[in-house]
Amino acid sequence: MGTVALGTSGTTAADVIAVARGNARIELTDEALTALAAAREIVDALAAKPEPVYGVSTGFGALASRHIGPDLRAQLQRNIVRSHAAGMGPRVEREVVRALMFLRLKTVCSGHTGVRPEVARTMADVLNAGITPVVHEYGSLGCSGDLAPLSHCALALMGEGDAEGPDGEVRPAGELLAAHGVTPVELREKEGLALLNGTDGMLGMLLMALADLDTLYRSADVTAALTLEALLGTDKVLAPELHAIRPHPGQAASAANMLKVLAGSGLTGHHQDDAPRVQDAYSVRCAPQVAGAGRDTMAHARLVAERELAAAVDNPVVLPDGRVESNGNFHGAPVAYVLDFLAVAAADLGSIAERRTDRLLDKNRSHGLPPFLADDAGVDSGLMIAQYTQAALVSELKRLAVPASADSIPSSAMQEDHVSMGWSAARKLRTAVDNLTRVVAIELYAATRAVELRADLTPAPATREVITALRKAGVQGPGPDRFLAPDLAGADAFVRTGALLAAVEPVTGPLA
């Protein structure tokens, strides 16, 4: 399970994923606790002054003009959490909630929020106990942060609302806190606002999507190589000197991966045999260019994610010189843009993979393979409808590629008159990554069957290992028609769990 030490800075993407997906325990460092206490002294001093300070002694958003007296400030902080916990729709996945809670705690520990050390400790205790607040799909506009999702988390810290226990059962949050010996927090000046004002949900989903896409892009290079083999294509187009004269790093990495997978193949280079062709189709020949562009998109998104991960997003913030200043750093535009950009790249990778699959199934373009890779075409339909499923997934990927960040709906009586919709961009990217995994799995299923049908030729050692491992995983090879859904589900699991890469990399070495 491991432990993540949380200081004032230095949190990594691996830390976030360890907490979100691996249930790593969180330990607050002495550095963080010292910074928390120092920032809180500043907030307490401001709270004692007669002058209004936003977030400390005023209302919020369009109501910021009202000065709130000391006797109502605790109620003000409770009320902002209760009123902002207004999400609706299906529950958000546990890993997303854990990521957004951890990222909010990361910012709290930066010393820029003015939250007391005991609030940070409670946040860590809730995560360490495996308690996951119920957060709903709809409610965030991605500006002033992911307000509704974070409010549902803050509500649980107060012992209110619902949460899921480590046993997966949803119960009142107060009961779960009591069962694990966690005392609910009583929020003071600025603390309610500080728990809500961040891009944590969209950033957490971005970091997890990048981790998943890293696996998927390498997997797609393997399936593209398998398809090139099955179609008796040429690997000459993968030569490094060709990619060096168009120096996009992602393209070079993808081509190098495919070349490694195809090393020693007896199927490549037969494009001049019985039905001579000068070049392979774009979906085969340009695989590194498309996958490489996606890789470069990921590199840009990773840079944005790293910058956001280093940020302390709150409003107002406590600065090192003791000032408490309002700002607009909670606007999710930087994260929203790359979330949408990744969805575009995912749609295109899915699209080219589907075109390769369709080519494998079409007897007029597959260079000698049986129609639909069927055992007895006409009696058997083979993989005809598997390609329909893949096409439906790709069509959905294209719809998901429509950017959320191009939209904005004003809120808070026109005070918050331009919003990022970054949460929506993140939610649809999660669906896109999920569907892309299925698309790659269907290409894998078709390409491995097609290679096996070339029984008179010897595939590359790496692709032989893929086929062997896939069959050992229970995914069947060529033969008469059978119930296909279990095989497709098995192929999906083979890609999703990293088993495909685990089969290839002992032969090829690590893929880039």
C-alpha positions in Angstrom: 0.0 0.0 0.0 2.9 2.4 0.8 3.0 5.8 2.4 3.0 9.3 0.9 4.7 12.1 2.9 2.9 15.4 2.3 5.0 18.5 2.7 4.5 22.1 1.5 5.6 21.2 -2.1 7.0 18.4 -4.2 3.9 16.2 -4.6 4.1 14.1 -7.8 1.7 12.5 -10.1 2.8 9.1 -8.7 1.8 10.3 -5.2 -1.6 11.2 -6.4 -2.2 7.8 -8.1 -0.7 5.9 -5.1 -3.4 7.5 -2.9 -6.2 7.4 -5.4 -5.8 3.9 -6.7 -3.4 2.3 -4.4 -4.8 3.4 -1.0 -1.4 4.7 0.1 -1.4 6.2 3.6 -0.7 9.9 4.0 1.6 11.4 6.6 1.8 15.1 7.1 5.4 16.3 7.5 6.6 18.7 10.2 7.3 21.2 7.4 3.7 21.1 6.4 2.3 21.4 9.9 4.6 24.4 10.6 3.5 26.1 7.4 -0.1 25.5 8.3 0.3 27.0 11.7 2.1 30.0 10.4 -0.5 30.8 7.8 -3.3 30.3 10.3 -1.7 33.0 12.6 -2.0 35.5 9.7 -5.7 34.6 9.1 -6.5 34.8 12.9 -4.9 38.3 13.0 -7.0 39.5 10.1 -10.1 38.0 11.6 -9.6 40.1 14.7 -9.4 43.4 12.7 -12.6 45.5 12.1 -11.9 45.8 8.3 -13.6 43.2 6.1 -11.4 40.6 4.4 -12.9 38.4 1.6 -13.3 34.8 2.7 -12.5 35.7 6.3 -15.1 38.1 7.4 -17.3 38.5 4.3 -19.8 36.6 2.3 -18.9 34.8 -0.9 -19.2 35.3 -4.7 -21.9 37.8 -5.5 -22.6 38.2 -1.7 -19.0 39.3 -0.9 -20.1 42.8 -0.1 -21.6 41.8 3.3 -19.4 42.1 6.3 -19.9 39.1 8.7 -19.4 39.7 12.4 -17.4 37.3 14.6 -20.5 35.7 16.1 -21.7 34.4 12.7 -18.4 33.4 11.0 -18.5 29.7 12.1 -22.0 29.5 10.8 -20.9 31.2 7.6 -18.2 28.5 7.0 -20.7 25.7 7.7 -23.2 27.3 5.5 -21.0 27.6 2.5 -20.2 23.9 2.6 -23.8 22.9 3.1 -25.2 25.1 0.3 -22.4 24.3 -2.1 -22.9 20.6 -1.7 -25.5 20.7 -4.4 -24.3 18.0 -6.8 -26.7 15.7 -8.7 -26.6 12.6 -10.8 -24.6 9.3 -10.5 -21.8 8.9 -8.0 -18.3 9.7 -9.1 -15.8 6.9 -8.9 -14.0 6.3 -5.7 -10.5 6.9 -7.2 -11.6 10.3 -8.5 -12.9 11.4 -5.1 -9.7 10.2 -3.4 -7.6 12.1 -5.9 -9.5 15.3 -5.5 -9.5 15.1 -1.7 -5.7 14.4 -1.6 -5.0 17.2 -4.0 -7.1 19.6 -1.9 -5.1 18.4 1.1 -1.9 19.0 -0.8 -2.8 22.7 -1.4 -4.0 23.1 2.2 -0.5 21.8 3.3 1.2 24.4 1.1 0.7 27.1 3.8 -1.1 29.4 1.4 -4.7 28.7 2.5 -4.8 29.6 6.2 -6.4 26.4 7.3 -5.6 25.1 10.8 -3.3 22.0 11.2 -6.2 20.0 12.8 -8.3 20.4 9.7 -5.5 19.0 7.5 -5.0 16.1 10.0 -8.7 15.3 9.7 -8.5 15.2 5.9 -5.6 12.8 6.1 -7.4 10.7 8.7 -10.5 10.3 6.5 -8.4 9.3 3.5 -6.3 6.9 5.6 -9.5 5.3 7.0 -10.7 4.5 3.5 -13.8 6.8 3.9 -14.9 8.2 0.5 -17.5 11.0 0.5 -20.4 10.6 -2.0 -19.7 13.1 -4.8 -22.1 13.4 -7.8 -21.5 13.7 -11.5 -23.0 17.2 -12.0 -22.3 20.4 -10.1 -18.9 21.8 -11.2 -18.4 24.5 -13.8 -14.6 24.3 -13.4 -14.3 27.8 -12.0 -13.9 28.9 -8.4 -12.7 25.4 -8.6 -14.7 22.2 -8.5 -17.0 23.7 -6.0 -19.8 21.2 -5.6 -17.6 18.1 -5.7 -15.2 19.5 -3.1 -18.2 20.7 -1.0 -19.5 17.2 -0.7 -16.0 16.2 0.5 -15.9 19.0 3.0 -19.4 18.1 4.2 -18.2 14.7 5.2 -15.3 16.2 7.2 -18.0 18.0 9.2 -19.7 14.7 9.8 -22.6 15.4 7.5 -23.8 14.0 4.2 -23.1 10.4 3.0 -19.9 8.5 2.4 -18.7 5.1 1.4 -16.8 3.1 4.0 -13.8 0.8 3.3 -16.3 -2.1 3.0 -18.0 -0.3 0.0 -21.2 0.4 2.0 -22.7 3.9 1.9 -23.6 5.3 5.3 -24.1 8.7 7.0 -20.6 10.3 7.1 -21.0 11.0 10.8 -21.4 7.3 11.6 -18.4 6.4 9.5 -16.2 9.0 11.2 -17.2 7.8 14.6 -16.6 4.2 13.7 -13.0 5.1 12.7 -12.3 7.4 15.6 -12.3 10.6 13.5 -13.7 13.7 15.1 -15.6 16.0 12.7 -14.1 19.4 12.1 -15.7 22.6 13.3 -14.8 25.1 10.6 -13.5 28.6 11.4 -12.8 31.7 9.4 -11.8 31.0 5.8 -11.7 27.2 6.2 -14.9 26.4 4.5 -13.9 28.4 1.5 -10.4 27.0 1.4 -11.8 23.4 1.2 -13.8 24.2 -1.9 -11.8 26.5 -4.1 -9.6 24.3 -6.3 -9.1 22.6 -9.6 -8.5 19.3 -7.8 -11.1 17.1 -9.4 -10.2 18.0 -13.0 -6.5 17.7 -12.2 -6.9 14.3 -10.5 -8.7 13.0 -13.5 -6.1 14.4 -15.8 -3.3 12.7 -14.0 -5.1 9.4 -14.0 -6.0 9.7 -17.7 -2.3 10.4 -18.5 -1.3 7.2 -16.7 -3.9 5.2 -18.6 -3.1 6.8 -21.9 0.6 6.0 -21.5 -0.3 2.3 -21.3 -2.8 2.6 -24.2 -0.5 4.4 -26.6 2.2 1.8 -26.1 -0.4 -1.0 -26.5 -1.7 0.6 -29.7 1.8 0.5 -31.2 1.8 -3.2 -30.5 -1.7 -3.8 -32.1 -0.7 -1.6 -35.1 2.4 -3.8 -35.6 0.3 -6.9 -35.4 -2.0 -5.6 -38.0 0.9 -4.6 -40.3 2.1 -8.2 -40.0 -1.3 -9.7 -40.7 -1.6 -7.6 -43.8 1.8 -8.6 -45.0 2.8 -4.9 -44.9 6.3 -3.4 -45.1 8.2 -2.3 -42.0 10.6 -0.2 -44.1 8.4 2.9 -43.4 9.4 2.5 -39.7 13.1 3.2 -40.4 14.4 5.7 -37.9 16.1 7.8 -40.6 12.7 8.5 -42.2 11.3 9.8 -38.9 14.4 11.8 -38.1 13.7 14.1 -41.0 10.3 15.0 -39.4 11.5 15.4 -35.9 8.4 15.0 -33.8 9.5 12.9 -30.8 6.2 11.1 -30.4 6.3 9.9 -34.0 9.9 8.6 -33.6 9.0 6.8 -30.4 5.9 5.1 -31.9 7.8 4.0 -35.0 10.6 2.6 -32.9 8.2 0.6 -30.8 6.6 -0.9 -33.9 10.0 -1.8 -35.3 10.9 -3.5 -32.1 7.7 -5.6 -32.1 8.2 -6.6 -35.7 11.9 -7.6 -35.4 12.4 -11.0 -36.9 9.0 -11.2 -38.5 8.5 -13.6 -41.5 5.3 -11.8 -42.5 6.6 -8.3 -43.3 7.9 -7.3 -46.7 5.5 -9.5 -48.7 3.7 -6.4 -50.2 5.2 -7.2 -53.6 4.1 -10.8 -53.7 0.9 -12.1 -55.4 -0.9 -8.8 -55.4 1.8 -6.2 -55.6 1.3 -2.8 -54.0 3.7 0.0 -53.8 2.6 1.3 -50.4 0.4 0.2 -47.5 -2.7 2.1 -46.7 -2.6 5.2 -44.6 -4.0 3.5 -41.5 -1.0 1.1 -41.6 1.7 3.3 -43.0 0.9 6.4 -41.0 0.3 4.7 -37.7 3.4 6.3 -36.1 2.4 9.7 -37.3 -1.1 9.5 -35.7 0.0 7.8 -32.5 3.0 10.0 -32.3 0.9 13.2 -32.5 -1.1 11.8 -29.6 2.0 11.1 -27.6 3.2 14.7 -28.2 -0.2 15.9 -27.0 0.2 13.9 -23.9 3.6 15.5 -23.3 2.1 18.9 -23.4 -0.8 17.8 -21.1 1.8 16.3 -18.7 3.6 19.7 -18.6 0.4 21.5 -17.8 -0.5 18.8 -15.1 2.9 19.2 -13.5 2.6 23.0 -13.3 -0.9 22.7 -11.8 0.3 20.0 -9.4 3.0 22.5 -8.2 0.3 25.2 -7.7 -1.5 26.3 -4.5 -5.0 27.1 -5.9 -7.2 29.0 -3.5 -8.9 32.3 -3.1 -7.9 34.3 -1.2 -4.4 33.1 -0.6 -1.9 33.8 2.1 1.3 35.1 0.5 4.8 34.7 2.1 4.9 38.4 3.0 1.8 38.0 5.1 -0.7 39.5 2.7 -4.0 37.8 2.1 -5.0 38.5 -1.5 -7.9 37.6 -3.8 -7.0 36.1 -7.2 -8.4 34.1 -10.1 -6.1 31.1 -10.0 -9.0 28.8 -9.5 -10.1 29.2 -13.1 -9.7 25.8 -14.8 -8.9 26.9 -18.3 -5.3 25.6 -18.4 -6.4 22.1 -17.3 -9.7 22.2 -19.3 -7.9 22.8 -22.6 -5.5 19.8 -22.3 -8.3 17.6 -21.1 -10.2 18.4 -24.3 -7.0 18.1 -26.4 -6.4 14.6 -25.1 -10.0 13.6 -26.0 -9.3 14.7 -29.6 -6.2 12.6 -29.7 -8.0 9.6 -28.2 -10.7 9.9 -30.8 -8.2 9.9 -33.7 -6.2 7.0 -32.3 -9.4 5.0 -32.0 -10.4 6.0 -35.5 -7.2 4.8 -37.1 -7.3 1.5 -35.1 -10.8 0.9 -36.3 -9.8 1.5 -39.9 -7.0 -1.1 -39.6 -9.5 -3.6 -38.1 -11.9 -3.1 -41.0 -9.1 -3.7 -43.5 -8.3 -7.0 -41.8 -11.9 -8.1 -42.3 -12.4 -7.0 -45.9 -11.3 -9.8 -48.3 -10.8 -7.2 -51.0 -8.2 -5.4 -48.9 -6.7 -8.0 -46.6 -4.4 -9.7 -49.1 -5.6 -13.2 -48.8 -7.3 -13.4 -45.5 -10.8 -15.0 -45.4 -13.8 -12.6 -45.2 -14.3 -11.3 -41.7 -11.7 -13.8 -40.6 -14.5 -16.3 -40.5 -13.9 -20.1 -40.4 -16.5 -20.8 -43.1 -17.6 -17.5 -44.5 -21.4 -17.4 -45.1 -22.1 -20.1 -42.5 -19.9 -18.1 -40.1 -19.9 -14.3 -39.7 -16.5 -14.2 -38.0 -15.7 -10.8 -36.5 -18.2 -8.9 -38.6 -20.1 -7.5 -35.6 -17.0 -7.1 -33.5 -16.1 -4.4 -36.0 -19.6 -2.9 -35.6 -19.0 -2.6 -31.9 -15.7 -1.0 -32.5 -17.2 1.4 -35.0 -19.9 2.4 -32.4 -17.2 3.0 -29.8 -15.2 5.2 -32.3 -18.4 7.2 -33.2 -18.8 7.8 -29.5 -15.2 8.9 -29.2 -15.7 11.5 -31.9 -18.7 12.9 -30.0 -16.6 13.0 -26.8 -13.9 14.9 -28.7 -16.2 18.0 -28.9 -14.6 20.4 -26.5 -16.3 21.3 -23.2 -13.9 24.2 -22.7 -15.3 26.1 -25.7 -18.5 26.6 -23.6 -19.1 28.9 -20.7 -22.4 29.5 -18.7 -22.4 32.6 -16.4 -23.3 32.0 -12.7 -23.5 33.7 -9.3 -25.5 36.7 -10.5 -22.9 37.4 -13.3 -20.0 37.6 -10.8 -18.7 34.4 -12.1 -19.4 35.3 -15.7 -16.9 33.1 -17.5 -16.2 29.5 -16.4 -14.0 26.7 -17.8 -16.2 23.6 -17.8 -13.0 21.7 -17.0 -14.8 19.2 -14.8 -17.0 18.3 -17.8 -14.0 18.0 -20.0 -12.4 15.6 -17.4 -15.6 13.5 -17.1 -15.9 12.9 -20.8 -12.1 12.2 -21.2 -12.5 9.4 -18.6 -15.2 7.9 -20.8 -13.1 8.4 -23.9 -10.1 6.6 -22.3 -12.4 3.7 -21.3 -13.8 3.4 -24.8 -10.4 3.7 -26.5 -9.2 0.7 -24.4 -12.0 -1.3 -25.9 -11.2 -0.1 -29.4 -7.5 -1.2 -29.1 -8.7 -4.5 -27.6 -10.8 -5.3 -30.6 -7.9 -4.5 -33.0 -5.8 -6.8 -30.9 -8.4 -9.6 -31.1 -8.7 -9.3 -34.9 -5.0 -8.9 -35.6 -3.9 -11.9 -33.5 -6.5 -14.1 -35.2 -5.4 -12.8 -38.6 -1.7 -13.5 -37.9 -2.7 -17.1 -36.8 -4.5 -17.5 -40.1 -1.2 -16.9 -41.9 -0.1 -20.3 -40.8 2.5 -20.7 -43.6 4.5 -17.7 -42.4 6.3 -17.1 -39.1 5.4 -14.0 -37.0 7.9 -12.0 -35.0 9.0 -13.4 -31.7 7.3 -10.5 -29.9 3.9 -11.0 -31.6 4.1 -14.8 -31.0 4.4 -14.0 -27.3 1.4 -11.8 -27.4 -0.7 -14.5 -29.1 0.5 -17.1 -26.6 -0.3 -15.0 -23.6 -3.6 -13.9 -25.0 -4.7 -17.5 -25.6 -3.4 -18.5 -22.1 -5.7 -15.7 -20.7 -8.7 -17.6 -22.2 -9.2 -15.5 -25.3 -9.8 -18.0 -28.1 -8.2 -17.9 -31.6 -9.6 -18.8 -35.1 -12.5 -21.2 -35.4 -16.2 -21.5 -36.0 -18.5 -18.8 -34.7 -19.1 -18.7 -30.9 -20.4 -16.3 -28.3 -18.0 -13.5 -29.0 -18.6 -11.1 -26.1 -16.5 -13.1 -23.5 -13.6 -13.1 -25.9 -13.8 -9.3 -26.5 -14.1 -8.8 -22.7 -11.0 -10.9 -22.2 -9.1 -8.9 -24.8 -10.2 -5.7 -23.1 -8.9 -7.0 -19.8 -5.6 -8.0 -21.5 -5.0 -4.5 -22.6 -6.5 -2.7 -19.6 -4.4 -4.5 -17.0 -1.1 -4.1 -18.9 -0.9 -7.8 -19.7 -0.3 -7.0 -23.4 2.8 -5.0 -22.6 3.9 -7.6 -20.0 3.9 -10.2 -22.9 5.8 -8.0 -25.3 8.4 -6.2 -23.3 10.5 -9.3 -22.2 11.2 -9.7 -25.9 11.4 -6.1 -27.1 12.7 -4.4 -24.0 10.7 -1.5 -22.5 8.6 0.3 -25.1 8.8 4.1 -25.1 
